[in-house]
Structures are given as structure tokens and as C-alpha cells.
Amino acid sequence: METSSKGVAVIQAIDRAAKVLSSLQGARHLGITELAAALELPPSTVHGIVKSLQQHGLVAKERGSNRYMLGPALLKLSLTSHVLFILLPHDYPAQNENESDKS
């Protein structure tokens, strides 16, 4: 297990998947080679991550090309989270709250 610059334990596969998603944010549509270059990872590694994310709807392939974009499942997750945040702001956990729960 790796450690982030903040000293927090990081699972490499999840960290890399999050970086792929971040690279595709906005209206960006990128191919495997472009993602690999941006993330400084081998194309085969990026391909595996993208295919896994695609299976869960987190990434979608652009029709008629080899470029990828954020998938519809992210919108669903975002909308659900946003609604919960608006309806239950006092019960919504703070991002850093979990750090104090480490045992």
C-alpha cells in the first residue's frame, strides 16, 4: 500500500482510477494513449482501468471513436449526493471526519 503526500494510506488501483476520472472531467474526451501520457502510466494499465470503470458506467466510450468520457453513473452518484447534501446538511459527513476513525 502506498502513502500519499499527506501521509494517508492509498490503494494504488483506486488512486489510479480516480486520476483517470479527474483527467476526463469537464467535456474532455481522451483516448488511452492520451490518458496514459497524462498519467505517466503504461497504456495497458490505463486500458484495464478504463475498461473496469466502463463496466460500472463511470466511463463511456464515444460513439465511432476510441475516445472516452465520463459516464452516466457519475451523474447519478452526483445527483444523489447533492440531494442528500441539501436535505440533510447536518448529517452529511465531513470529508476529513474518517481520518479520526482510524484504528
N, C-alpha and C positions, 0 to 999 in steps of 0.2 A: 504494500500500500504506500502510495506517495504522500508527501506533505505539501500543502500549498504554501504560498509566500506568507500567509497569515498563521502558519503553524497548525492548520487543521488537516486531519487525515482526509485524503482524496482517493476515491476509487477511479482508477485510470480510464476505464471504459465509459463511465458516466461522465467524467470530466471531458473526454474527447467528444462524446455525443452532444454535450451542452455547447461545446465550441463550434460544432457543425451547425447546430441550430442558431447560434448567435451570428455565424457567418452568413446565414440565409435571411436574417431579419430584414424587415422592410420589403421592398419589391425586388430583392436580389434573386436572380436565378443563376445558379452556377453549376458547372459540370464537375465531375470527380477530379479531373486534373487541376482545375482552378481551386477547388476546395483543398486538395492535397497540398498545393503550393502555399496557400494562405495559412494553413495549419501546420505546415512543415512536417507532414506525415506521408508515409508511402501511399500511393493511390489505392493499393489493395486493401489497406487498413481503412481508408476513408470509404471505399466501396462497401465494405462489410458493415460499417457504422450506418451509412446512408440506407442500405437495404433493410437493416434492422429497424431503423426509425420509420421507414416507409411501411413496413408491416404493421406498425401501430398507428399509422395515419399522421405521424408527426412531420413527415416529409412527403412531398408528392413530386412525381416526375412530370415535367412539362410535356404536353402533347406534341408529338412529332419531333422531339429533340432529346438530347442526352443531358439536359439541364434539370436541376432540382430546385424546389422552392419549399417554403414552409407549408405543412399540410393542414387539412381541415380539423384534425383532432386538437391542434393548438388553439384554434378559435374556440372550440367547445370548452376546453380547460380554462381558457382565459375568461370566457363569459361566466362560467360557473364560479370562478374565483372572485370575479368582480361583483357579482350579485351577493355572494356571501359577505364580502367586504362591506358593501353598502348596508345590507340588512343587519349584520352582526358585528359592527366595528369593534365593540368592546370585547368580543370573544375571539377575534381573529388573532392568531399567534404572531408575535413579532419574529422577524427573521432571525435574530440572534438569540432568541429565547432558548432554542435547543442546545446551544453551546453550554449552558449552565447545567443541563441534564446529563452530561457525560459522566459515566461511572467507570 
